[in-house]
Amino acid sequence: MKNIVLIGMPGCGKSTVGVVLAKSLGYRFLDSDLLIQEKEGRLLCDIIEQDGLEGFNKIENRVNASIEADRTVIATGGSVIYGQEAMKHLKEIGIIIYIRLPYSEIENRLGNLAKRGVSIREGQTLRDLYEERVPLYEKYADIIIDEDGRSISETALFIKEGAQKYFSEGKYDNKQRQ
């Protein structure tokens, strides 16, 4: 299974770039946040409000750990990196690409965090969240793509080239990951 899994901060363009990337590769596209909403029958912001952050993170971990896909670009929610089972599973079924963007650009792109369904603790700032998550994104990433100053299509092209090189160099061994 040669899936491409996109991770990164909310607002970094995982879903937008993911659609363009999937089209250029002839892959399917899956947005795991939409999958969570579909399986739960609720918006992300409603899940967080009703179940709390811990409840949301458990649901997100469970849904992401159960994704079955092949030749798919998977755009994950920004908090996917908190779910160990989910990250282990996603690493087994694909290559993990971290779309990195500087804090200032993330701050410019994001609007109302609560309405967006961002998993952020009460009293935690966006800067705190960014600094907490970046080391986790880097830990799980097979490839890091800097998006700053690039268009959506340029970012998709960099990901495509990086993934193709990664697969062709045999770093992805399908037999070990079934």
C-alpha positions as CSV (number, residue, x, y, z in Angstrom):
1,M,0.0,0.0,0.0
2,K,1.6,3.2,-1.1
3,N,-0.4,5.8,0.6
4,I,0.8,9.4,1.3
5,V,-0.2,10.7,4.7
6,L,-0.1,14.5,5.3
7,I,0.5,15.8,8.8
8,G,1.0,19.4,10.0
9,M,-0.6,22.3,11.8
10,P,-4.2,23.4,11.1
11,G,-4.1,25.9,8.2
12,C,-0.9,24.5,6.6
13,G,-2.8,23.3,3.6
14,K,-3.0,19.5,4.1
15,S,-6.5,19.2,2.6
16,T,-6.0,21.7,-0.2
17,V,-2.6,20.4,-1.3
18,G,-3.8,16.8,-0.8
19,V,-6.6,17.2,-3.4
20,V,-4.1,18.6,-5.9
21,L,-1.6,15.9,-5.1
22,A,-4.1,13.1,-5.4
23,K,-5.2,14.3,-8.8
24,S,-1.6,14.5,-10.1
25,L,-0.9,11.0,-8.9
26,G,-4.2,9.4,-9.9
27,Y,-4.8,8.6,-6.2
28,R,-7.9,8.8,-4.1
29,F,-8.2,11.6,-1.5
30,L,-9.3,11.1,2.1
31,D,-9.7,13.8,4.7
32,S,-9.6,12.1,8.1
33,D,-11.4,15.1,9.8
34,L,-14.4,14.5,7.4
35,L,-14.2,10.8,8.1
36,I,-14.4,11.5,11.8
37,Q,-17.4,13.7,11.3
38,E,-19.1,11.1,9.1
39,K,-18.5,8.3,11.6
40,E,-19.6,10.4,14.6
41,G,-22.5,12.2,12.9
42,R,-21.2,15.5,14.4
43,L,-19.0,18.4,13.5
44,L,-15.5,18.4,15.0
45,C,-16.3,21.4,17.1
46,D,-19.4,19.7,18.5
47,I,-17.3,16.6,19.4
48,I,-14.8,18.7,21.2
49,E,-17.6,20.7,23.0
50,Q,-19.6,17.6,24.0
51,D,-16.8,15.0,24.7
52,G,-13.9,17.3,25.7
53,L,-10.4,17.2,24.2
54,E,-9.6,13.9,25.7
55,G,-12.8,12.3,24.2
56,F,-12.1,13.9,20.9
57,N,-8.5,12.7,20.8
58,K,-9.7,9.1,21.6
59,I,-12.2,9.3,18.7
60,E,-9.6,10.7,16.4
61,N,-7.1,8.0,17.4
62,R,-9.6,5.2,16.9
63,V,-10.8,6.5,13.5
64,N,-7.3,7.1,12.1
65,A,-6.1,3.8,13.4
66,S,-8.9,2.1,11.4
67,I,-8.3,3.7,8.0
68,E,-8.0,1.1,5.2
69,A,-6.7,2.7,2.0
70,D,-4.5,2.0,-1.0
71,R,-3.1,4.5,-3.4
72,T,-4.7,7.3,-1.4
73,V,-3.6,10.8,-0.2
74,I,-4.7,11.0,3.4
75,A,-5.0,14.5,4.9
76,T,-5.1,14.2,8.7
77,G,-6.2,16.6,11.4
78,G,-3.5,18.6,13.1
79,S,-3.9,16.6,16.3
80,V,-3.4,13.2,14.8
81,I,0.1,13.1,16.2
82,Y,-1.3,12.7,19.8
83,G,-2.7,9.2,18.9
84,Q,0.1,6.6,19.1
85,E,-2.0,3.8,17.6
86,A,-3.1,6.1,14.8
87,M,0.4,7.2,13.9
88,K,1.7,3.6,14.1
89,H,-1.0,2.5,11.7
90,L,-0.6,5.4,9.3
91,K,3.2,4.8,9.2
92,E,2.4,1.1,8.4
93,I,0.1,1.9,5.5
94,G,2.0,4.9,4.0
95,I,4.7,7.5,3.9
96,I,4.3,10.4,6.4
97,I,4.8,13.9,5.0
98,Y,5.0,16.8,7.4
99,I,4.0,20.1,5.7
100,R,5.9,22.6,7.6
101,L,4.9,26.3,7.8
102,P,6.3,29.0,10.1
103,Y,4.2,30.1,13.0
104,S,3.6,33.5,11.6
105,E,2.0,32.1,8.5
106,I,-0.2,29.6,10.5
107,E,-1.3,32.5,12.7
108,N,-2.3,34.5,9.5
109,R,-4.2,31.7,8.0
110,L,-6.3,30.6,11.0
111,G,-9.5,32.2,12.0
112,N,-11.7,31.1,14.9
113,L,-10.0,28.1,16.4
114,A,-13.1,26.8,18.2
115,K,-15.3,26.8,15.1
116,R,-12.6,25.2,13.1
117,G,-12.5,22.2,15.5
118,V,-8.9,22.8,16.6
119,S,-7.9,20.5,19.5
120,I,-6.5,23.2,21.9
121,R,-6.6,23.2,25.7
122,E,-8.3,26.0,27.6
123,G,-5.7,28.7,28.3
124,Q,-3.3,27.4,25.6
125,T,-2.3,29.8,23.0
126,L,-1.8,29.0,19.3
127,R,2.0,29.6,19.8
128,D,2.0,27.1,22.7
129,L,0.2,24.6,20.5
130,Y,2.6,25.2,17.6
131,E,5.6,24.7,19.9
132,E,4.1,21.5,21.4
133,R,3.3,19.9,18.1
134,V,6.3,20.7,15.9
135,P,8.6,18.2,17.6
136,L,5.9,15.5,17.2
137,Y,5.4,16.2,13.5
138,E,9.2,16.0,13.0
139,K,9.3,12.8,15.0
140,Y,6.8,11.0,12.8
141,A,7.7,12.5,9.5
142,D,9.5,10.4,6.8
143,I,9.8,13.6,4.7
144,I,9.5,17.3,5.7
145,I,8.2,19.7,3.1
146,D,8.6,23.5,3.7
147,E,5.6,25.2,2.2
148,D,6.5,28.8,3.1
149,G,6.5,30.9,-0.1
150,R,5.3,28.1,-2.3
151,S,2.0,27.8,-4.2
152,I,-0.3,24.9,-3.6
153,S,0.8,23.3,-6.9
154,E,4.5,23.8,-6.1
155,T,4.0,22.1,-2.7
156,A,2.1,19.2,-4.3
157,L,4.9,18.8,-6.8
158,F,7.6,18.8,-4.0
159,I,5.6,16.1,-2.1
160,K,5.1,14.0,-5.3
161,E,8.8,14.1,-6.1
162,G,9.8,13.4,-2.5
163,A,7.4,10.5,-2.2
164,Q,8.4,9.0,-5.5
165,K,12.1,9.2,-4.6
166,Y,11.3,7.6,-1.1
167,F,9.4,4.7,-2.7
168,S,12.0,4.1,-5.5
169,E,14.8,4.0,-3.0
170,G,13.2,1.1,-1.3
171,K,12.7,2.9,2.0
172,Y,9.1,1.8,1.9
173,D,8.9,-2.0,2.1
174,N,5.3,-3.1,1.5
175,K,6.0,-6.7,2.7
176,Q,7.1,-5.5,6.1
177,R,4.0,-3.3,6.5
178,Q,1.1,-5.6,5.8
